[in-house]
Amino acid sequence: MKKFAIPLLLLILTALQNSLFEYIKVFGVKPNIVLVFVICITLIKGNPLGTIVGIGGGILEDIFFQGAFGINSISCMLAAFIIGSVEGKIYKDNVIVPGFFVFAGTVIKEMIVYLFLYLIRTELDIMTALTSKIIPEAIYNTILAFLFYRYIVKFVNKIFAEQAWKY
């Protein structure tokens, strides 16, 4: 049952993001709680788990949200992979570290999304996107990371605590 905990939580977070968080917008921007969860998992467990969770979260975002299918999957996977590559080199117990990486991961993910959108549509102003969506969403996600990182750590530790190699 524990192996289904992360996919089930990703599904619940996607449903919450698609329903409840549509009404919790600040300055017209809603948080991406799926991305916050993916980045926190990546910080805790590193690659390849973080990248796999990133692909899963991105696919769920692609399924539930409108737009070109695959953009969220690729961008969430790449953001998780980049952050997962530095996982072993950082001190994760400081509350500032997850906030910094959630901010950076949000910017990376959204810049990749806007790069894909630029390739599809040529009318895209990156400075407007940065000031009106990307940076405010990154700040919003960072605040959520500060609030929920310790609970995600407890959740992940509980899931992976009893996993032992059995021969």
Short mmCIF file of the C-alpha atoms (twelve columns), coordinates in Angstrom:
data_MODEL
# 
_entry.id   MODEL 
# 
loop_
_atom_site.group_PDB 
_atom_site.id 
_atom_site.type_symbol 
_atom_site.label_atom_id 
_atom_site.label_alt_id 
_atom_site.label_comp_id 
_atom_site.label_asym_id 
_atom_site.label_seq_id 
_atom_site.Cartn_x 
_atom_site.Cartn_y 
_atom_site.Cartn_z 
_atom_site.pdbx_PDB_model_num 
ATOM 1   C CA . MET A 1   0.000   0.000   0.000   1 
ATOM 2   C CA . LYS A 2   2.876   2.365   0.722   1 
ATOM 3   C CA . LYS A 3   4.080   2.210   -2.867  1 
ATOM 4   C CA . PHE A 4   0.832   3.884   -3.917  1 
ATOM 5   C CA . ALA A 5   1.091   6.693   -1.344  1 
ATOM 6   C CA . ILE A 6   3.033   9.161   -3.502  1 
ATOM 7   C CA . PRO A 7   0.942   8.655   -6.676  1 
ATOM 8   C CA . LEU A 8   -2.245  8.909   -4.623  1 
ATOM 9   C CA . LEU A 9   -1.041  12.090  -2.941  1 
ATOM 10  C CA . LEU A 10  -0.061  13.522  -6.347  1 
ATOM 11  C CA . LEU A 11  -3.584  12.795  -7.598  1 
ATOM 12  C CA . ILE A 12  -5.142  14.446  -4.530  1 
ATOM 13  C CA . LEU A 13  -2.869  17.489  -4.851  1 
ATOM 14  C CA . THR A 14  -3.730  17.821  -8.543  1 
ATOM 15  C CA . ALA A 15  -7.436  17.658  -7.737  1 
ATOM 16  C CA . LEU A 16  -7.004  20.280  -4.989  1 
ATOM 17  C CA . GLN A 17  -5.007  22.497  -7.318  1 
ATOM 18  C CA . ASN A 18  -7.682  22.185  -9.972  1 
ATOM 19  C CA . SER A 19  -10.567 22.897  -7.604  1 
ATOM 20  C CA . LEU A 20  -9.832  24.621  -4.291  1 
ATOM 21  C CA . PHE A 21  -6.730  26.562  -5.300  1 
ATOM 22  C CA . GLU A 22  -8.563  28.115  -8.247  1 
ATOM 23  C CA . TYR A 23  -10.245 30.284  -5.601  1 
ATOM 24  C CA . ILE A 24  -7.118  31.030  -3.558  1 
ATOM 25  C CA . LYS A 25  -5.412  33.350  -5.993  1 
ATOM 26  C CA . VAL A 26  -3.150  36.145  -4.813  1 
ATOM 27  C CA . PHE A 27  -2.639  38.955  -7.316  1 
ATOM 28  C CA . GLY A 28  -4.251  36.723  -9.941  1 
ATOM 29  C CA . VAL A 29  -1.726  33.919  -9.391  1 
ATOM 30  C CA . LYS A 30  -2.481  30.500  -7.948  1 
ATOM 31  C CA . PRO A 31  0.176   28.261  -6.424  1 
ATOM 32  C CA . ASN A 32  1.376   25.070  -8.028  1 
ATOM 33  C CA . ILE A 33  1.140   22.673  -5.095  1 
ATOM 34  C CA . VAL A 34  2.012   19.703  -7.278  1 
ATOM 35  C CA . LEU A 35  5.305   21.345  -8.207  1 
ATOM 36  C CA . VAL A 36  5.998   22.226  -4.555  1 
ATOM 37  C CA . PHE A 37  5.477   18.577  -3.612  1 
ATOM 38  C CA . VAL A 38  7.640   17.333  -6.492  1 
ATOM 39  C CA . ILE A 39  10.509  19.650  -5.590  1 
ATOM 40  C CA . CYS A 40  10.297  18.777  -1.890  1 
ATOM 41  C CA . ILE A 41  10.345  15.040  -2.701  1 
ATOM 42  C CA . THR A 42  13.315  15.658  -4.991  1 
ATOM 43  C CA . LEU A 43  15.179  17.533  -2.252  1 
ATOM 44  C CA . ILE A 44  14.525  14.739  0.226   1 
ATOM 45  C CA . LYS A 45  15.169  11.645  -1.915  1 
ATOM 46  C CA . GLY A 46  17.088  12.976  -4.933  1 
ATOM 47  C CA . ASN A 47  17.179  11.363  -8.350  1 
ATOM 48  C CA . PRO A 48  15.784  9.113   -9.821  1 
ATOM 49  C CA . LEU A 49  12.744  9.201   -7.505  1 
ATOM 50  C CA . GLY A 50  12.381  12.972  -7.789  1 
ATOM 51  C CA . THR A 51  12.483  12.865  -11.563 1 
ATOM 52  C CA . ILE A 52  9.937   10.037  -11.678 1 
ATOM 53  C CA . VAL A 53  7.618   11.935  -9.320  1 
ATOM 54  C CA . GLY A 54  8.174   15.013  -11.510 1 
ATOM 55  C CA . ILE A 55  7.078   13.090  -14.598 1 
ATOM 56  C CA . GLY A 56  4.012   11.784  -12.749 1 
ATOM 57  C CA . GLY A 57  3.053   15.212  -11.435 1 
ATOM 58  C CA . GLY A 58  3.584   16.748  -14.862 1 
ATOM 59  C CA . ILE A 59  1.440   14.115  -16.559 1 
ATOM 60  C CA . LEU A 60  -1.354  14.718  -14.062 1 
ATOM 61  C CA . GLU A 61  -1.123  18.460  -14.696 1 
ATOM 62  C CA . ASP A 62  -1.242  17.805  -18.436 1 
ATOM 63  C CA . ILE A 63  -4.304  15.578  -18.051 1 
ATOM 64  C CA . PHE A 64  -6.264  17.948  -15.830 1 
ATOM 65  C CA . PHE A 65  -5.260  21.301  -17.305 1 
ATOM 66  C CA . GLN A 66  -5.725  22.692  -20.752 1 
ATOM 67  C CA . GLY A 67  -2.928  23.311  -23.183 1 
ATOM 68  C CA . ALA A 68  -0.538  21.245  -25.216 1 
ATOM 69  C CA . PHE A 69  -0.104  17.798  -23.705 1 
ATOM 70  C CA . GLY A 70  3.427   17.047  -22.559 1 
ATOM 71  C CA . ILE A 71  4.655   20.542  -21.779 1 
ATOM 72  C CA . ASN A 72  4.067   20.216  -18.040 1 
ATOM 73  C CA . SER A 73  5.470   16.678  -18.006 1 
ATOM 74  C CA . ILE A 74  8.728   17.666  -19.646 1 
ATOM 75  C CA . SER A 75  9.150   20.903  -17.706 1 
ATOM 76  C CA . CYS A 76  8.357   19.350  -14.315 1 
ATOM 77  C CA . MET A 77  10.678  16.420  -15.061 1 
ATOM 78  C CA . LEU A 78  13.539  18.726  -16.079 1 
ATOM 79  C CA . ALA A 79  13.084  20.957  -13.030 1 
ATOM 80  C CA . ALA A 80  13.076  17.904  -10.742 1 
ATOM 81  C CA . PHE A 81  16.122  16.438  -12.490 1 
ATOM 82  C CA . ILE A 82  18.111  19.672  -12.166 1 
ATOM 83  C CA . ILE A 83  17.252  20.037  -8.486  1 
ATOM 84  C CA . GLY A 84  17.849  16.333  -7.869  1 
ATOM 85  C CA . SER A 85  21.347  16.636  -9.276  1 
ATOM 86  C CA . VAL A 86  22.366  18.899  -6.368  1 
ATOM 87  C CA . GLU A 87  20.460  16.970  -3.684  1 
ATOM 88  C CA . GLY A 88  23.502  15.240  -2.194  1 
ATOM 89  C CA . LYS A 89  25.533  18.447  -1.984  1 
ATOM 90  C CA . ILE A 90  23.197  20.576  0.155   1 
ATOM 91  C CA . TYR A 91  22.170  20.760  3.786   1 
ATOM 92  C CA . LYS A 92  18.434  20.075  3.664   1 
ATOM 93  C CA . ASP A 93  17.472  20.663  7.302   1 
ATOM 94  C CA . ASN A 94  17.618  24.448  7.024   1 
ATOM 95  C CA . VAL A 95  14.185  25.929  6.252   1 
ATOM 96  C CA . ILE A 96  15.696  28.391  3.748   1 
ATOM 97  C CA . VAL A 97  17.055  25.636  1.472   1 
ATOM 98  C CA . PRO A 98  13.680  24.145  0.408   1 
ATOM 99  C CA . GLY A 99  12.290  27.643  -0.082  1 
ATOM 100 C CA . PHE A 100 15.211  28.597  -2.324  1 
ATOM 101 C CA . PHE A 101 14.937  25.430  -4.394  1 
ATOM 102 C CA . VAL A 102 11.155  25.682  -4.722  1 
ATOM 103 C CA . PHE A 103 11.595  29.266  -5.941  1 
ATOM 104 C CA . ALA A 104 14.317  28.204  -8.396  1 
ATOM 105 C CA . GLY A 105 12.377  25.107  -9.486  1 
ATOM 106 C CA . THR A 106 9.254   27.143  -10.157 1 
ATOM 107 C CA . VAL A 107 11.217  29.617  -12.263 1 
ATOM 108 C CA . ILE A 108 12.921  26.771  -14.158 1 
ATOM 109 C CA . LYS A 109 9.656   24.927  -14.799 1 
ATOM 110 C CA . GLU A 110 7.750   27.999  -15.918 1 
ATOM 111 C CA . MET A 111 10.605  29.218  -18.125 1 
ATOM 112 C CA . ILE A 112 10.646  25.832  -19.857 1 
ATOM 113 C CA . VAL A 113 6.859   26.043  -20.312 1 
ATOM 114 C CA . TYR A 114 7.178   29.533  -21.777 1 
ATOM 115 C CA . LEU A 115 10.019  28.353  -24.027 1 
ATOM 116 C CA . PHE A 116 7.744   25.637  -25.420 1 
ATOM 117 C CA . LEU A 117 4.926   28.155  -25.815 1 
ATOM 118 C CA . TYR A 118 7.315   30.489  -27.602 1 
ATOM 119 C CA . LEU A 119 8.200   27.699  -30.009 1 
ATOM 120 C CA . ILE A 120 4.502   27.061  -30.654 1 
ATOM 121 C CA . ARG A 121 3.372   30.710  -30.709 1 
ATOM 122 C CA . THR A 122 5.711   33.518  -31.643 1 
ATOM 123 C CA . GLU A 123 3.804   36.210  -29.722 1 
ATOM 124 C CA . LEU A 124 5.191   35.959  -26.212 1 
ATOM 125 C CA . ASP A 125 6.622   38.684  -24.004 1 
ATOM 126 C CA . ILE A 126 8.945   37.037  -21.484 1 
ATOM 127 C CA . MET A 127 9.297   40.120  -19.279 1 
ATOM 128 C CA . THR A 128 5.533   40.364  -18.860 1 
ATOM 129 C CA . ALA A 129 5.389   36.647  -18.088 1 
ATOM 130 C CA . LEU A 130 8.182   37.003  -15.525 1 
ATOM 131 C CA . THR A 131 6.625   39.936  -13.699 1 
ATOM 132 C CA . SER A 132 2.986   38.919  -13.886 1 
ATOM 133 C CA . LYS A 133 3.104   35.132  -13.490 1 
ATOM 134 C CA . ILE A 134 6.459   33.414  -12.984 1 
ATOM 135 C CA . ILE A 135 7.960   35.445  -10.120 1 
ATOM 136 C CA . PRO A 136 4.651   35.852  -8.191  1 
ATOM 137 C CA . GLU A 137 3.960   32.111  -8.543  1 
ATOM 138 C CA . ALA A 138 7.507   31.330  -7.399  1 
ATOM 139 C CA . ILE A 139 7.025   33.523  -4.318  1 
ATOM 140 C CA . TYR A 140 3.653   31.910  -3.578  1 
ATOM 141 C CA . ASN A 141 5.140   28.412  -3.952  1 
ATOM 142 C CA . THR A 142 8.082   29.372  -1.740  1 
ATOM 143 C CA . ILE A 143 5.730   30.434  1.053   1 
ATOM 144 C CA . LEU A 144 3.910   27.101  0.755   1 
ATOM 145 C CA . ALA A 145 7.249   25.278  0.876   1 
ATOM 146 C CA . PHE A 146 8.137   27.064  4.108   1 
ATOM 147 C CA . LEU A 147 4.800   25.958  5.573   1 
ATOM 148 C CA . PHE A 148 4.661   22.347  4.383   1 
ATOM 149 C CA . TYR A 149 8.240   21.103  3.935   1 
ATOM 150 C CA . ARG A 150 8.519   19.544  7.392   1 
ATOM 151 C CA . TYR A 151 5.228   17.656  6.878   1 
ATOM 152 C CA . ILE A 152 6.424   16.352  3.523   1 
ATOM 153 C CA . VAL A 153 9.666   15.206  5.181   1 
ATOM 154 C CA . LYS A 154 7.672   13.313  7.829   1 
ATOM 155 C CA . PHE A 155 5.454   11.790  5.121   1 
ATOM 156 C CA . VAL A 156 8.437   10.639  3.043   1 
ATOM 157 C CA . ASN A 157 10.295  9.303   6.082   1 
ATOM 158 C CA . LYS A 158 7.236   7.315   7.115   1 
ATOM 159 C CA . ILE A 159 6.842   5.804   3.649   1 
ATOM 160 C CA . PHE A 160 10.488  4.865   3.233   1 
ATOM 161 C CA . ALA A 161 11.254  3.951   6.859   1 
ATOM 162 C CA . GLU A 162 10.126  0.356   6.657   1 
ATOM 163 C CA . GLN A 163 11.595  -0.399  3.264   1 
ATOM 164 C CA . ALA A 164 14.393  -2.867  3.693   1 
ATOM 165 C CA . TRP A 165 16.076  -5.197  1.291   1 
ATOM 166 C CA . LYS A 166 14.639  -8.672  1.574   1 
ATOM 167 C CA . TYR A 167 16.435  -11.639 0.129   1 
# 
